Every structure is written in structure tokens, then in C-alpha cells.
Amino acid sequence: MNAPKAKPPKAPVLTPQGDDFPQWYQDILAKAELAESGLVRGTMVIRPYGFAIWERMQAEMDARIKSAGVANAYFPLFIPESFLAREAEHVEGFSPELAVVTHGGGKELEEPVVVRPTSEMVINHYFARWIQSHRDLPLLVNQWANVVRWELRPRVFLRTTEFLWQEGHTAHATEADARVFALGILHDVYADFMRQVLAIPVYVGAKTRKERFAGATFTYCLEGMMGDGKALQLGTSHELGQNFARAFDTTFLDENGERQLVWTTSWGTSTRMVGGLIMAHGDDAGLVVPPSIAPHQVVVLLVKDDPDAAAAARRIVDELRALGVRALLDDKVSSSFGRRATDWELKGVPVRVEVGPRDLADGVVTVVRRDDASKAAVAVGEVAARIPALLTATQQAIFDRALSRREARTVDVTSVADALEAAQHGFVRAPWAAIGEAGEAELNKAAVSVRCLVRADGGVPESQDEPDLVAVIARSY
Amino acid sequence: MNAPKAKPPKAPVLTPQGDDFPQWYQDILAKAELAESGLVRGTMVIRPYGFAIWERMQAEMDARIKSAGVANAYFPLFIPESFLAREAEHVEGFSPELAVVTHGGGKELEEPVVVRPTSEMVINHYFARWIQSHRDLPLLVNQWANVVRWELRPRVFLRTTEFLWQEGHTAHATEADARVFALGILHDVYADFMRQVLAIPVYVGAKTRKERFAGATFTYCLEGMMGDGKALQLGTSHELGQNFARAFDTTFLDENGERQLVWTTSWGTSTRMVGGLIMAHGDDAGLVVPPSIAPHQVVVLLVKDDPDAAAAARRIVDELRALGVRALLDDKVSSSFGRRATDWELKGVPVRVEVGPRDLADGVVTVVRRDDASKAAVAVGEVAARIPALLTATQQAIFDRALSRREARTVDVTSVADALEAAQHGFVRAPWAAIGEAGEAELNKAAVSVRCLVRADGGVPESQDEPDLVAVIARSY
């Protein structure tokens, strides 16, 4: 592949990232037709192209969840208000964010119902009905659903009053079983998906006590670096201990015939990952979508109206599809070629194959990679066969670029003051012993937070009190 | 296959259909672990086995919807209350069923928001933003979502306050385009899915003026016969004319540069289809799930703890999976064989392969079909290869049985009085001219309704005023 040729300057389609990253994000949502705000403040409309990306995320994630032995189910949107109060920390955490239905079927309700902000309460109620014996354990369920958390500073995909997610809920006979499962989801489902599919080099670690989920005894998390050096939490997995089991009296008869409380976990990822994908890989020309998640991995562009070129373009699309590549034909020659090329660049399609009569006269087509803008002339008869390897290379290159940026924008410090300063530019690694809960509170005052704790060797701790932990510190979304 | 042998009488697992069909339905929901009631009246919990059936329905339906050129998207759960009032018939139709959120984030809202009962309003608002020119048409979107309609007489799957569905919404340049599309969904997506996948021989026709969707100019529908002779509406497809386009000023510039209102359609199917599947095919032994929709097409049962039998059972499962058959191994020999066999019968798994040491000594396994209870001894080395054809035969037999029952329970009459009488036992066909709107009102008083109008040749009418239409009349869910 050759380096890109110098192009004449043109008016940018998007606000450049360096000028105003938040505005770049807003521009790309609109210009790439990903999503827009809903009518009720804080809600969002996910447009077909944005939703196609989410659908691919769902398919990849769902397959991994099922491989972990978890079955999908569905629990109701509405929860009686009194139910939420069963687990004290949980209700305290969620009360300020609730949407409350007071009228139904034309009448005021006797008891208001809340729209689920998460489903621990309702699912644990059913767990208590379904679990009798140790033979019923582990009980492993997941649901794909919408949840509502009233949001004062909404941002599409990142922080919305309604969002789409998967929430897994499991019950186990022992604390050790619950921990092994929560860690399995963390590593084998979430980290694997984020690295292999989203091409985001996530930090995998544990939350500090302060950052834990309301009602959890321990929270694991995955944090990615965005294009502006801020962190985005991409997923969490919680050990809930016996907190919900106690609240719902979820017990089982063990092998010795004794009644025991179960140990539960919950874990979730959401449409927020679409925002993460945009901000982790996008550049001034638009989205950069990794091939594994791209709705269209290749777009074959007919340069101009020409019967031979049209036939060649269709043939290439057919050949690609036969190879299992998600290929799209763009033969809308009533729009200019330049405009269509810019649009596919904006939408981040990994590879463009440009088919025009002039190239064809030489027996070639032009293949353009989105991630590095490199172009190559490839023999028309060989192009389809070369694409799969090109997609694999692109997937790896996108991950490598994100990893390089993360490493370049991460510094090691040993004091709270230095952490505060360095976090203005990217990630900070500091000994947790040098930060501590007092230092964490100080960072929080300046809108900087401990994103996760990791062991010195990169491993995931089982307690925030282990020696020699490293705190990963950053500003965040 | 041999006819089933006479078995000794045993206590029924379910209330027999003939004794009390509604109680049989409740029993099967619980015993087959399909679903149960939610905490808020009218809501439901869909348990993993019930949800696995719904997931297969979604996958099959979604593929057909995409083949029709429709893209998925997502629109918000919440709609400003004032929005609903934009289309007069629509608001009148839905007002009594709304759930209203009055508080969010700890405060009373300035304007209450309703939880979507359907999304015509919000989607047409965005259509008005996205459609400028005839080049933007047709605009074809679908969403998979939950909706809420407050339900006074809830029944799990059939009529619930919250249900899951797909709702398609499209905009077209002309009335003819909209009609062709609404009919395409009716025939190529819905009827094809219901007949080929659900194995339900649906009547495909048009609703009378009285039964139309609120805001529609014409409603097409699909009606199936349940095991008790009642009708269940399994899907609808609506022409909305320019009603919503007028309410939201959704216009486009046509080829001549003149501004025109678009023509819209909407169409939906829901978790109600799971109830339909249960009631269309189930019998006194439990569910009968057609192979096309079965989460497990074949269960391979290890009869008792025996290493050779266990190895043979595992090998058969592997061979079946290699053939693309959804096969499950049941080697839980700590439960009795009889109990496990009854349970898989209850769950309606199309084919059981029973692998035990006594049969294996003769080189055979026992293959049992769920739909007709026929059993056959099959050579262990041949069994996997014979299953695909057996599944195809089972799928067809389930459809044929449903069709025979429908034909046996349908009578032709020529008066309202005879229709009323005959509808107590099944479906009734009567000349629409002999019923008319006055007759329809009389039927309604006795909880009998015109389910659909069809042409004499079985075709779908374009108006209820066509001559020689046949009214299909029944009691319904």
C-alpha cells in the first residue's frame, strides 16, 4: 500500500477534534446519521446506521454470554415503588434518578411504580421463587432491555435518560463460585469482546470502595481511553455478596439439607459502548469502525455510470459476499463520486473498492483503507480474494493505534498533586498507597477519578487493600 | 414409524384441554417454565425457555424484515403527552390505555410523559425531519421494543400491560407504493413466517371499518385458530394514508419540485405469537413446538448411567450439531428417565432420541416424535442422518394437523343468527353482504367478532365494500 497522496485543502465536514472534541462528537453523530436527541430531554433516537453498529455489538456479545452458559430472559419494565426500598444502599443510590408512573389506564395508581433503573430487585424476587435446592444453582440469566435513569447532563450514547443494555444476573452456592463467575464475565466475555471486536485496549481492574455499584460488595470494571485522553467506563461486573439474597430471602437447601443464602452477581454493558467506539477510533474525517463490528466491511463504489464498470462492481460484491464479507454496492452515480467517497469515509467503512472505467482499462480497481487512508491499485480479478487479509490487518492496526495512543498519553506519578496535573492530558498511573481514599476525594473535587485499581503485573485485585496496587486515574465521561 | 403403544393411565401433568382450556394454558405456562405474572398487575416475566422461543421468532422475523429492505432503529420509550393529541383518532384510541410518568429525577415534571403504547407519533416526528426529497423515499424502519397498554383483563403472552414487539413504520411517495408495501409485509413477511415457521395456517384478510387500528385508513390482518376454536390475531399491517403525515407535516419535494405529503404504513407482531404457538399446537401432554422455531429440535436422552450409552449419546449430539441440528444432551441420570422424558414432552421438543444400554446391545436407539408420539428403533450409526428429514416431516405434519382442525371446525352460514350459534364452536364463514355493519354490531354484543374479510378466492380485499366478500367470524382472544 502506498502512502496517501497530498490532497487539496477542503472545508472540513466535521469540527476538527483538536479544535473542540465535544463538538466533533456532536457533528459526527449528525453527519454519520448515528443518533440524535429524543423529544423528552435526555432520551435518544438511534438511527439505522448507529443501530446497525449496536446490533453487531449485541450479536457478538450475546454469543459470548451464551457461551458462558447464560440464558436470556425478560423481566418487567415496571417495579413497585416499595420494592426498591428492600436493599438500603441500592435504593439510596438510585432514588434520585427514578422515573415514576403515577397514573395507568386513566386512573391514579394505588401504589406508584418506578421504571426500572436496573433489575436486581425484580430478578432477585423471582430467583427466590425459582431456587429451592443446590441443584438449581448456579442460576444464570441475562436480559437485553431498556432502562431509565433520569439524567441531568445528558449526552447521546454516553449518558442518556433511557439507554439499551444487557444486564446479567446470577446466583451461586458459594462466594467463591460467585467470584469466579463475575471474573469470567469480566475477562472471557467483556474484555475479550472489547479488545477483539471493538479494538479498544481496555484497562481491566477493580473499582475503589467509593466507586462501587449501589448494593455491591465488589465491582470490577473495564475502562477505555477516548481520543481526548478521557476515560470511558465500558462495562462493569459486580459481586453482590448476600445483600440481595438477604433482602429477598433467596435461599437453597445445600447438600447437607441446610438452608443457605445464595451469593449473587450482576454485570452490564450498554449503548454507551457505541459512544466509546466513536470516540476511541474516530478522526477528523469521521468514524473509524473496526471490521469486526462494521455493518458494511467493504463498500464497492461505482465511480461513474458505465456498464462495464457497473458489471465489474457487482461481480466484486458477489465475490466478497461469497467469502462471507459484509459488502455493499454503492452505484448511486446520480451523486458525485467525491461526495459519496467522503460520506463512506465519514461512516468509517473499513475498506473502499473504487471501480471506474479508467482503472478498469488497466485491469485494476483502487482499494482504500479507512484507518490509514492508504491506496493501492489491485488487479480486478484478485481484489476479492485479497480483502479478508486486509480486514484482519485493519482490525489489528486499529487496536494497535489505540494502544499506542494510550501508552503515549499515560504517565506515572507518585503524588496526588502530580496526578491532578497529569490527568488534564490523559491517563495517570500512581501507587494506590500514595493516593488512598483521602487522595481520591481530593481528585474527585477536581472532576478527576480513580478509574480502576490494578495489580502491578496488570492483574485484577480481589480487594482494594492488597499491597502494591496501581491506581489508574483520569478525567472521565 | 409404528403407532404409539397403549400406556398405563397416569395422573395428567396438565389439566386436560377438554376439561378447561384456559386452565390448561395456565398450567402449561408454569409447568413448561415459559412465563409467569410480573409484580405489577398485567406485566409478565418471560422465563428462559419461553424467551428462547421468542428469540427464535425474532431471528426468523428479523431476517424477513431485512429482506424487505427495512433497517432497524430505536426510538424513545417516553413521548410528551401533548404529542399524542396530534392525531385525533389515534389519541382517542389509546388514551384509556396509557401509563403516565409524572415524576422524574425526584421532581414533578413540567409536562407529563406517556410510556409509548405504539410509536407512530414519535417516528412520524423524525420522518418529518429526515425526509426532504423524493430521493429520501421510501423510508423503511423497524424497531424491536417494549410497549405499554394498561390492561384490565391481562393474560400472559396474550394480553399484557407490557409486551415485546416489532413495529415497522414506512413512508412512501404515493398511496399505491404504500399499499404495495403494506401488502408485501402482510404476505412475504408475516404470512410466510406464520405458515412456514410457526406452522399456523392463518387467514390473511382485511379488518372491517370498526376493527381498524386507531388512525389507519385500512388494516390487514392474520388470524389463527387456537385449540379451543377461538381466533387469535397474530399480526396486523396498516395503511395510514396521509393522516400522520398531515399531523406532523411530513412532506417531500416530488420530481416536479412540488411539495407533497407522504403516505405511511405501520405493522406489528408481538410476544402474543408465543401464546398463539402454545394454543395452536399444544395438546394434553404439553407444548408441541414446530422444529423451525424449537430452541432444541432434538433432545438426546441418556436412559441410565452407563459409559457406553453415554459415549453413544454424546456422539449422536455431535453428529446432529455437525448437520446443523439444534441438539441437546440430557444426561442427568440422577433424575428418573420417565420424569425427564415427560418433561421434554411437556416442553414440546420435536424429537427425542433415547439412548440406553438395552437398545444399544441390539445396535439401536429409540426415536420418538413429539407430534404423533410415534416410536421407532433406529440403528445407532444411522440415527443422526435420518433426523433432518424427520424434522421436515414433523414441521409439515404440525401444519397439516392445524389446518385439518381449522377446516373441521369451520362452518358456512348465511345469517347473523346462524353465525352467532356456530361461532360458539369454531370459525364461521358468512357472506359479508349477509352480515354487514349492523350484523357485526349484533355479533359484538355476544362477544363474537368479524376477524377478517377475505375474497371468495381467499385473496385479500382492498376495501370492505368490494362485492362477494366473505366474513370470517369467531370468538377471539
Contacts between the chains, C-beta under 8 A, distances in Angstrom:
chain1	res1	chain2	res2	distance
A	36	B	126	7.9
A	38	B	75	7.4
A	38	B	76	3.9
A	38	B	78	7.4
A	38	B	122	7.6
A	39	B	76	6.9
A	39	B	78	7.8
A	39	B	79	6.8
A	39	B	80	5.5
A	39	B	83	6.7
A	39	B	122	6.3
A	39	B	125	6.7
A	40	B	76	6.2
A	40	B	78	4.2
A	40	B	79	7.3
A	40	B	80	6.2
A	40	B	113	5.2
A	43	B	76	3.8
A	43	B	77	7.3
A	43	B	78	5.9
A	44	B	76	6.9
A	45	B	73	7.3
A	45	B	74	7.0
A	45	B	75	5.4
A	45	B	76	6.7
A	45	B	126	5.9
A	46	B	73	6.0
A	46	B	74	4.1
A	47	B	73	5.8
A	48	B	71	3.7
A	48	B	72	6.8
A	48	B	73	4.9
A	48	B	141	6.4
A	51	B	71	7.4
A	51	B	72	5.2
A	51	B	73	4.9
A	51	B	74	5.7
A	52	B	71	6.9
A	52	B	72	7.3
A	54	B	74	7.8
A	55	B	72	6.3
A	71	B	48	3.7
A	71	B	51	7.4
A	71	B	52	6.9
A	72	B	48	6.8
A	72	B	51	5.2
A	72	B	52	7.3
A	72	B	55	6.3
A	73	B	45	7.3
A	73	B	46	6.0
A	73	B	47	5.8
A	73	B	48	4.9
A	73	B	51	4.9
A	74	B	45	7.0
A	74	B	46	4.1
A	74	B	51	5.6
A	74	B	54	7.8
A	74	B	164	6.7
A	75	B	38	7.5
A	75	B	45	5.5
A	76	B	38	3.8
A	76	B	39	6.9
A	76	B	40	6.2
A	76	B	43	3.8
A	76	B	44	6.9
A	76	B	45	6.7
A	76	B	162	5.7
A	77	B	43	7.3
A	77	B	115	7.8
A	77	B	146	5.8
A	77	B	148	7.0
A	77	B	162	5.2
A	78	B	38	7.3
A	78	B	39	7.8
A	78	B	40	4.2
A	78	B	43	5.8
A	78	B	99	7.8
A	78	B	148	8.0
A	78	B	161	7.7
A	78	B	162	6.8
A	79	B	39	6.8
A	79	B	40	7.3
A	80	B	39	5.5
A	80	B	40	6.2
A	83	B	39	6.7
A	95	B	106	7.2
A	96	B	105	6.5
A	96	B	106	5.2
A	97	B	105	6.4
A	98	B	103	7.8
A	98	B	104	7.5
A	98	B	105	7.6
A	98	B	106	7.6
A	99	B	78	7.7
A	99	B	101	5.0
A	99	B	103	7.2
A	99	B	104	4.7
A	99	B	105	7.9
A	100	B	101	6.5
A	100	B	102	6.8
A	100	B	103	4.1
A	100	B	104	7.3
A	101	B	99	5.0
A	101	B	100	6.5
A	101	B	101	5.3
A	101	B	102	7.8
A	101	B	115	6.9
A	102	B	100	6.8
A	102	B	101	7.8
A	102	B	102	4.7
A	102	B	103	6.8
A	103	B	98	7.7
A	103	B	99	7.2
A	103	B	100	4.1
A	103	B	102	6.8
A	103	B	112	7.9
A	104	B	98	7.5
A	104	B	99	4.7
A	104	B	100	7.3
A	104	B	150	4.6
A	104	B	161	7.7
A	105	B	96	6.5
A	105	B	97	6.4
A	105	B	98	7.5
A	105	B	99	7.9
A	105	B	150	3.3
A	105	B	151	7.9
A	105	B	152	6.8
A	106	B	95	7.1
A	106	B	96	5.2
A	106	B	98	7.5
A	106	B	150	7.7
A	112	B	103	7.9
A	113	B	40	5.2
A	115	B	77	7.8
A	115	B	101	6.9
A	115	B	115	7.6
A	122	B	38	7.7
A	122	B	39	6.4
A	125	B	39	6.7
A	126	B	36	7.9
A	126	B	45	5.9
A	141	B	48	6.4
A	145	B	146	7.5
A	146	B	77	5.8
A	146	B	145	7.5
A	146	B	146	6.7
A	148	B	77	7.0
A	148	B	78	7.9
A	150	B	104	4.5
A	150	B	105	3.3
A	150	B	106	7.7
A	151	B	105	7.9
A	152	B	105	6.7
A	161	B	78	7.7
A	161	B	104	7.7
A	162	B	76	5.8
A	162	B	77	5.3
A	162	B	78	6.8
A	164	B	74	6.7
